[in-house]
Amino acid sequence: MPAVSKGDGMRGLAVFISDIRNCKSKEAEIKRINKELANIRSKFKGDKALDGYSKKKYVCKLLFIFLLGHDIDFGHMEAVNLLSSNKYTEKQIGYLFISVLVNSNSDLIRLINNGLKNDLASRNPTFMNLALHCIANVGSREMAEAFASEIPRILVAGDTMDSVKQSAALCLLRLNRTSPDLVPMGEWTARVVHLLNDQHLGVVTAATSLITTLAQKSPDDFKTSISLAVARLSRIVTSASIDLQDYTYYFVAAPWLSVKLLRLLQCYPPPEDGALRSRLTECLETILNKAQEPPKSKKVQHSNAKNAVLFEAISLIIHHDSEPTLLVRACNQLGQFLQHRETNLRYLALESMCTLASSEFSHEAVKTHMETVINALKTERDVSVRQRAVDLLYAMCDRSNAKQIVAEMLSYLENADYSIREEIVLKVAILAEKYAVDYTWYVDTILNLIRFAGDHVSEEVWYRVIQIVINRDEVQGYAAKTVFEALQAPACHENLVKVGGYILGEFGNLIAGDSRSSPLVQFNLLHSKFHLCSVPTRALLLSAYIKFINLFPEVKGTIQDVLRSDSQLRNADVELQQRAVEYLRLSCIASTDILATVLEEMPPFPERESSILAKLKKKKGSLNVPDIDDSRKNMNGNGNVEHNNNSEPNDVTTKSPASVVADLIPTNRPRPTSASPILLSAGIMSASHPFTDLLNLNSPPATGGGGGGGGGGRGSGSLLVDVFSDLSSQAPAPAPAPAAAAEVSEENFSRFVCKNNGVLYENQLLQIGLKSEYRQNLGRIYVFYGNKTSAQFQSFTSAVTSADSLKSHLDVHAKPVDPVIEGGAQMQQIVNMECISDFTEAPLLNIQFRFGGALQNMAVKLPVTLNKFFQPTEMNSQEFFQRWKQLGAPQQEVQKIFKSKQPMDSDVTKAKIIGFGVAFLDGVDPNPANFVGAGVIHTKTTQVGCLLRLEPNTQAQMYRLTLRTSRESVSQRLCDLLSEQF
Amino acid sequence: MIGGLFIYNHKGEVLISRVYRDDIGRNAVDAFRVNVIHARQQVRSPVTNIARTSFFHVKRSNIWLAAVTKQNVNAAMVFEFLYKMCDVMTAYFGKISEENIKNNFVLIYELLDEILDFGYPQNSETGALKTFITQQGIKGQWPLSVLPLYLNLRFLCSLQTKEEQSQITSQVTGQIGWRREGIKYRRNELFLDVLESVNLLMSPQGQVLSAHVSGRVVMKSYLSGMPECKFGMNDKIVIDKQGKGGGTDDAGKSGKQSIAIDDCTFHQCVRLSKFDSERSISFIPPDGEYELMRYRTTKDIILPFRVIPLVREVGRTKLEVKVVIKSNFKPSLLAQKIEVRIPTPLNTSGVQVICMKGKAKYKASENAIVWKIKRMAGMKESQISAEIELLPTNDKKKWARPPISMNFEVPFAPSGLKVRYLKVFESKLNYSDHDVIKWVRYIGRSGIYETRC
């Protein structure tokens, strides 16, 4: 137990705490606490008043118990009483208790505020400080309201002590952060700025923090602070004669204040006043000079403080970006740090250099350090530093050194850390494209990239390679040759196979002249990889084969054999099977002319900004992006937030939704191909596998119609146009008829004719369940979307569309849904309907979502049928036959005789008739085996009475269904619906 | 099936760790410690699921026993096993404490090997186990230097002769695994204890909201040979059947004397087929102490005590409590160890208690007034009154008024169970039922015996 002195020591508290710590179990601890609480309660309850010391002791104990995690519901009053004590220790404990335990309890808040007010008004600086600290610690809105006007007065009052001013400044800063609207600065502004001239450095430091925050909000009001800050800075930095007493930290003059002043200056552009500017430049130069001086102490604190000031000065220089000499000097200084022993320094140096590299003045200077940076990349032990080195290399890269840097990055990639590989891959891909003079070099680079780090090469990278190869005639031959050679390796990455398949399929003819790469050799090479690949790649290879048939008629037989094999024609995967079947037919039926047109070489892609760049920006997120477009160094201390604000809009503005639409349109253009219905269906299929359709083979012909065109457009559009990022979700659904693109599922449709609830649709990803209720001519369907996977569905949309012929008969309105369904979660959508008049078709439910990057598209027929709007009508035999006769006109009756599809069971039949919606009338028909029903269909315009009669013939397993209604179309529709059920 | 079994001390240090299956990794030990023993919030559920692994734990004084599994096991079975495990350990080395476990860890591992095989519980009958795990537990503290010597001795002990080994094998795998042949006693004795705990929840007005008795029949038998025993009690079904059969002498009593047993379970020695067909309990008893049966009744329970609470709130700062207890059994019997626990509000600042009998005290650490009476005869009543001062608090929450609970021990069975006979037949040896000395004892204890106030 710690030795405690009598008096302020609070022995009881020490004993209590040591008791608690000695408790063997949780139960024992709770018992001890209960005992202590009971003791304190009895003490507080006691009739004789407690002296300040014991009150303080018990409040302390309560505080300790609270901090252990137990609820405290008394003692607040005692704590407030302590505020009025005259002893520092008692007041302090009171304030401590309040700071920790205060809640917005109205009656106490008033008392506390009163105590605070008294202390603020007292002339005792210690008490004022305590009160200010309490306000800052609590920082609640109520307190801000009560004291927002008081504190600035204390801050600028002439007779306030320095230490109080310091606290007041910080307290104001805190209130300003929590409730900025309540702190009016207007009249105090000038006087607050003048605090920068204060004698006391502590006050200046606190005031600088306050002014920096305020200046970020309203820079104009605090413009005057620039000159004062510069003057203050120069006094600290340049004049060695002033003794700063306590504010010299390990031989560095007021490092914190210097850093804060430099940050304050970063809120503003370089001063316009020449004298001021030269003075600031002088300061910065001095700071840079000091960095060159030998250290005055070996202690790490000395160098840390010195470097902190230096780095802040460099940030200011970068921020101003106007003094070439300073920039170059800063760069050289950082260059020295690159080889420093301290890992942190190396990191900071690389980071600052990244921003320096984007300045036109210092770009060249940064480039001189390339060797060192490359060396850092190779030898650095810390992965975060290596990451910075990669960033810097990326930032300093230009046409002159691109080859070297890309080569270095590629060689580093082989043993790079897995966490940064993908980023390096993207950067290499971008640099290679951006600074490529010679596209053969580009192709080599990217192929190497795939070879070294295939797993980390994202789709965008190899899409881009293909775009570039197709758009540039001069590299096509070379690309085909290189790819062919690369494919010779026994083990290839799948991405390489994809690129290979695509390029050989398009340009294999360019290297076919050489006997070593004759068509058959090419085909065999590709096909040797076929079985090791995943389904999308195989689909791509199949497309490449059909292109081969066009390019090299001599291998047609071989390829047809391959397509004809069971493993293709009967493949379990529907996409592969369909391609095999269709390509085989195409190659058999079509004449060479047609083949040549259908399988024509891809036209060049429209030029656009690289999608890879967009991907990199997205990936980097909050990290510092050394963008080519200069991202300004953040203005204040909390860099990330600010920085995000700077960089995010850039990303967005590069691609507004409108431009996305514009991107989509050109790919929709009709192709000069013959109309081939088979291909149209391939186009439709492809919508669900957009990424497999690199060969734009199945881009549909012009005659394909709007729906098919839209579907095909989406299919091909979403892969080669840059919409694979989240931008596509912002695009205002460029293809309004995606329904036709997705296969319409209606497998469960008929099951819903006689029931209202159940599972409508299900595949590996999604389950759609229905619950529906109908009343007269109104209906409501609750659609439940269940995500069966563990990953999110993004950009989820579902809409109900009706054909034009249906629109006037049935009014359907679906509520909007959330765009995200979490893995394993379920979401509900409400669809309201009103039946206006009788109808035959059913509305379609179109669902689109993004799962694992791929766009899923499906359409399901909503089981809304006419019979849902039935109201059953009970009637007796006489009534029934009377009406039956009334509806005797031949056009009112529909009769159908059909064979039963299921075993004939009268109970099941009865249930179905009831489920159909009519009233089941027992004992009406003279023949008890017959089923008779009656009901009224409610529509908005009319009501249609309906009688039905079902006569089973068990021997022949046949049914005769007769329906009589007042409208012919209704009779026909109902008859069709019901006869399907048996 | 059980994948592993861990024993921890109160700090969460692992004392015993035995893993039976590969699906339980090393980290399971830590997972339980972190998530249960050191949990921020006290874990009250005995079953905890952490990362698809289930932990079943029981706590004995400061020792945690945890069974771990990744499969979907029968939780009741696992807990039954854990309790059995505790019984076995107690039988070998006395109280389960950290020190005893540390001293006996070799023995415990040996036991764990025997009573669990690949996670499947095996014979955990202490008597049977003692025939082949012959070493004694270490009850006291041994100096460390003796330990190697002890281990050698243990090794020697385990070298049994071939005959002994084969005898053990045949016994353990035989039909009567719980008793070996050739037991001889000079005096054939039998001790029979009926232990019951009575649970009650009563409304302030004296209405019984729920009540049940869970009882056990525990026997200690020291009988020679392989005796056949038959146990009879006043089970309603048996009595009624006899009444119908023509036994006129029983029929008169059965109306009052028989009890309805809701459910019961037996020791493995009881022939269940015979119980099912004739409802007679016949068995060849194990040697030594064992639990013959467990049962539960809910009808016609004799409640030994009635608690009449009276709570009056005088303003916001005062509470008056008066509690009367009445004993409700034959005046000739004496209840013992009576303790009434009256909960007090959380903002109690002072308590004054007056009681006529026994001692009463406000225990701040437990937030309750505890009233203790050593002895109390039947058909008596006693009362306590207390004044509780309260401290006004900021909390507007009303006091929840937890129920008043009670503990006691009475020398009769609150369920009304009576032992009618216990017959012993041994055909081979020449002693008869009359030569066996039999002792019967009834103890009724309180379980959760609460009255709302």
Interface residues (C-beta under 8 A of the other chain):
Chain A: K24 S25 K26 K31 R32 N34 K35 L37 A38 N39 R41 S42 F44 K45 G69 D73 F74 H76 N105 L108
Chain B: H10 R40 Q42 N62 L346 N347 T348 S349 G350 A364 S365 E366 N367 E389 L391 P392 T393 N394 D395
